[in-house]
Amino acid sequence: MADNLIAIDHVTFGYDASRTILDDVSLDFERGKVTSLLGGSGCGKTTLLRLIGGVHAPNSGELRFDGKAIDTHDCEGLYLLRRRLGMLFQFGALFTDLTVFDNVAFPLREQTALTETMIRDIVLMKLNAVGLRGAAGLRIGEVSGGMARRVALARAIALDPELIMYDEPFAGLDLVSMGVAAKLIRTLNDVTGATSLVVSHDVPECMSISDHVVLMAPQGRIVAQGTPAELMASADPEVRQFVRGEPDGPVKFHYPAPTMAEDFGVAAGALQ
């Protein structure tokens, strides 16, 4: 098997012609590793996950999963691809009218022909892996935000995916829940042999669990990549600003805009 499970080859993508989200991006994600995609909001991290999942097709370039090009026009191929993927959505995307058990059982019932007895055993094993076997009968409204995130993770691994993608897995969690989630991501990756992609703004947690880190900037520009130790030791001003959370640096607070005089139609001198 090739070392890289996912290859992104000169990919350009925009949701419309007026704005390019990813501009000529090339990346490889190594099989069996935890890779974190870090960067400010709007730099294309989540968009990259959508392209890998075949939700959108790139405007140009190619994405390959396990050596095979991802073709959004091939419905059967997409079904087979998604059978090999697990996705933890940013806000969980759980079914609030179902129990914890039924949420985790959902992909098994939809995508397999397993008996209910086998589904029950698998669901309880997945819930046990995230520490929630005892909560199987609860409804989503009866569990905390951190617990709901773990339910979503149990559902994401229900089909034993080769690739698990995490979109902001630490958002909105307290420090204890964040630590639990980070440990689960690392443990599940090592135990199952899966490949994990983590999109996040949380530098400390990602640095603690990742084998490889990619720092992205607007339009998918790759600022730096390497091991967590390499990025933390980087002397590059843009890398240092992000990993250390410094307010001043190459990344500006204001989004590019016309001057105040141009926007408000007054003389520049009147605004001084």
C-alpha angles and dihedrals in degrees: 000000000000116000091235119067093186129034123187109194119194093317121183121183140167131169088227138003094263098066132035113210098181120025119194095325121180122183139150125209115206120230116254095012135113109237122185123205109207130181144109125295114287098024093117104259097131091038088058090056090051091052091050089051091051094244089129133018119230118250087229138353129042140269120206128195114198089343096309123108115246107238115191090195093059103084095182091047091050091051091053091046094051090048085066095048133080121197130197104196121215094249097029097249090221123166103251094198092057131074124251088258095051093048091057092041093052099087091043092054093044100044106029139051094224120143119252089249092058092043090052092053093047094047092050091048092051092047090048089053090059094040097252107104089117091056095057094113097048124102120238092251089060097059130074125252092257092049091048089054089054091049088054089050091051088052091048091057097039093104094043093245123203090218125039117191120197120197109199095328093177099048114127096002127130118239095265094048090045091054091048092050093049092050091049092052092052095042095047091049093052097042097046098036090232127149115243131204115192121193110195149137092214105104102181096050094044092048090051096055106027131101091193133018129200119195113204133193131193115312089023094286109169106230095179143333136190141095119332089252091053094052094045090052094045118127093202107120094222093050093046092049093054101040092045096040094234113174095213124058144080093321107077127212095226122072109231109277141157117272118278089249091055094047097047097035097235134120115277091233092061091062095056 
